[in-house]
Amino acid sequence: MPTPSFSSDRDIDRIGRGVLDRSLPKPEWTHAAHFAATLWLLRHRPDLDLPREMPVLIRAYNEATGLANTDTQGYHNTITQASLRAACAHLAGYPSTAPLHQVANDLMASELGRSDWLLIYWSRPRLFCVEARRAWIDPDLKPLPF
């Protein structure tokens, strides 16, 4: 598993705010940063309906950093929605006072820390088809546990 990468809640705040205001440098938009931003949004922006708003936020961030959202790159709905479910389930296992950077580090030390974790549930062709990029498609290997 990857080494935990967040040393303080300030790290998580910077990522979450950077995605919202589109100031996070593109090279910092890593697998870990995707989960960090999601955890931050879940905890600090309960006013947002994330299954509905996350696509808008990510598409806008991608466009602001020069990445087009197409059928082959940029926003991927199935990956986003599955990751949101995973982050929500992970966060629910902690008290609301738990330091968010520790929650993120624990998540990254789990199977979710692997960038290919979704391939436990989806075959590569199904996960990376155009339909999955555009809209949610159910896993074809086994159901998500959350």
Legacy VTK file of the C-alpha trace (Angstrom):
# vtk DataFile Version 3.0
C-alpha trace
ASCII
DATASET POLYDATA
POINTS 146 float
0.000 0.000 0.000
1.156 3.591 -0.537
2.863 5.453 2.259
0.505 7.928 3.979
1.077 11.327 2.461
-0.752 13.904 4.556
0.929 15.448 7.587
-1.849 17.784 8.756
-5.422 18.812 8.149
-4.013 21.904 6.411
-2.856 19.570 3.618
-6.412 18.301 3.167
-7.928 21.802 3.436
-5.587 23.110 0.727
-6.588 20.324 -1.637
-10.322 20.610 -0.952
-10.334 24.375 -1.343
-8.002 24.151 -4.345
-10.437 21.934 -6.201
-13.379 24.177 -5.324
-11.662 27.377 -6.440
-9.700 25.583 -9.202
-6.325 26.710 -7.833
-4.842 23.288 -7.028
-1.888 22.783 -9.391
-2.701 20.046 -11.894
0.353 17.883 -10.983
-1.026 17.690 -7.433
-4.354 16.222 -8.606
-3.304 12.667 -7.749
-5.238 9.579 -6.676
-4.627 10.572 -3.041
-5.744 14.147 -3.743
-9.003 12.923 -5.284
-9.820 11.095 -2.056
-8.559 13.974 0.118
-10.809 16.443 -1.706
-13.756 14.078 -1.392
-13.215 13.581 2.349
-12.874 17.348 2.803
-16.090 17.993 0.886
-17.951 15.316 2.832
-16.893 16.830 6.144
-16.840 20.561 5.388
-19.507 21.003 2.719
-22.530 19.003 3.898
-24.637 21.548 2.012
-23.500 20.004 -1.284
-25.284 17.010 -2.784
-21.986 15.391 -3.763
-23.303 12.649 -6.071
-24.840 15.462 -8.113
-22.238 18.202 -7.533
-18.992 16.239 -7.775
-19.253 15.813 -11.558
-19.685 19.580 -11.936
-16.755 20.326 -9.620
-14.375 17.883 -11.277
-15.300 18.889 -14.821
-14.792 22.567 -13.954
-11.465 21.829 -12.262
-10.310 19.785 -15.269
-11.225 22.547 -17.698
-9.502 25.174 -15.540
-6.297 23.129 -15.630
-6.441 22.542 -19.380
-7.816 18.997 -19.383
-10.746 18.442 -21.710
-13.613 16.257 -20.517
-14.150 13.860 -23.417
-15.021 10.237 -24.071
-11.355 9.332 -23.556
-10.036 11.704 -20.884
-11.074 13.919 -18.011
-14.156 13.268 -15.910
-15.204 9.622 -15.431
-18.603 9.189 -13.789
-18.402 5.568 -12.653
-14.979 6.044 -11.061
-16.112 9.252 -9.362
-19.355 7.832 -7.999
-17.698 4.610 -6.778
-14.914 6.592 -5.111
-17.443 8.904 -3.484
-19.274 5.883 -2.045
-15.979 4.445 -0.811
-14.898 7.721 0.817
-18.276 8.179 2.464
-18.209 4.640 3.896
-14.631 5.117 5.094
-15.351 8.470 6.754
-18.420 7.028 8.496
-16.099 4.752 10.461
-14.519 7.708 12.298
-15.810 10.181 14.861
-16.471 13.652 13.481
-13.543 14.927 15.546
-10.977 12.582 13.973
-8.213 14.519 12.207
-9.071 14.424 8.522
-5.465 13.902 7.476
-5.380 10.703 9.542
-8.649 9.549 7.970
-7.129 10.198 4.536
-3.880 8.444 5.426
-5.803 5.426 6.697
-7.847 5.371 3.504
-4.688 5.518 1.395
-3.171 2.665 3.435
-6.222 0.504 2.646
-6.996 -1.233 -0.649
-8.550 2.078 -1.761
-5.058 3.565 -1.819
-4.263 1.518 -4.884
-5.141 3.388 -8.047
-6.429 0.131 -9.541
-8.756 -0.746 -6.641
-11.833 -0.526 -8.854
-10.608 -3.446 -10.958
-11.630 -5.737 -8.089
-15.235 -4.868 -8.968
-15.167 -3.972 -12.671
-13.375 -5.600 -15.557
-11.017 -3.198 -17.302
-13.090 -3.105 -20.547
-16.299 -2.353 -18.655
-14.779 0.289 -16.360
-13.018 2.122 -19.155
-15.782 2.067 -21.747
-17.370 5.326 -22.899
-20.656 4.437 -21.201
-18.924 4.156 -17.794
-17.195 7.480 -18.333
-20.489 9.194 -19.128
-22.802 7.535 -16.571
-22.848 5.058 -13.707
-22.601 1.407 -14.702
-22.784 -1.411 -12.184
-19.743 -3.566 -11.484
-19.495 -6.773 -13.490
-17.069 -8.762 -11.276
-18.598 -8.333 -7.827
-20.789 -5.770 -6.050
-19.290 -2.859 -4.187
-19.300 -3.486 -0.427
-20.569 0.025 0.324
LINES 1 147
146 0 1 2 3 4 5 6 7 8 9 10 11 12 13 14 15 16 17 18 19 20 21 22 23 24 25 26 27 28 29 30 31 32 33 34 35 36 37 38 39 40 41 42 43 44 45 46 47 48 49 50 51 52 53 54 55 56 57 58 59 60 61 62 63 64 65 66 67 68 69 70 71 72 73 74 75 76 77 78 79 80 81 82 83 84 85 86 87 88 89 90 91 92 93 94 95 96 97 98 99 100 101 102 103 104 105 106 107 108 109 110 111 112 113 114 115 116 117 118 119 120 121 122 123 124 125 126 127 128 129 130 131 132 133 134 135 136 137 138 139 140 141 142 143 144 145
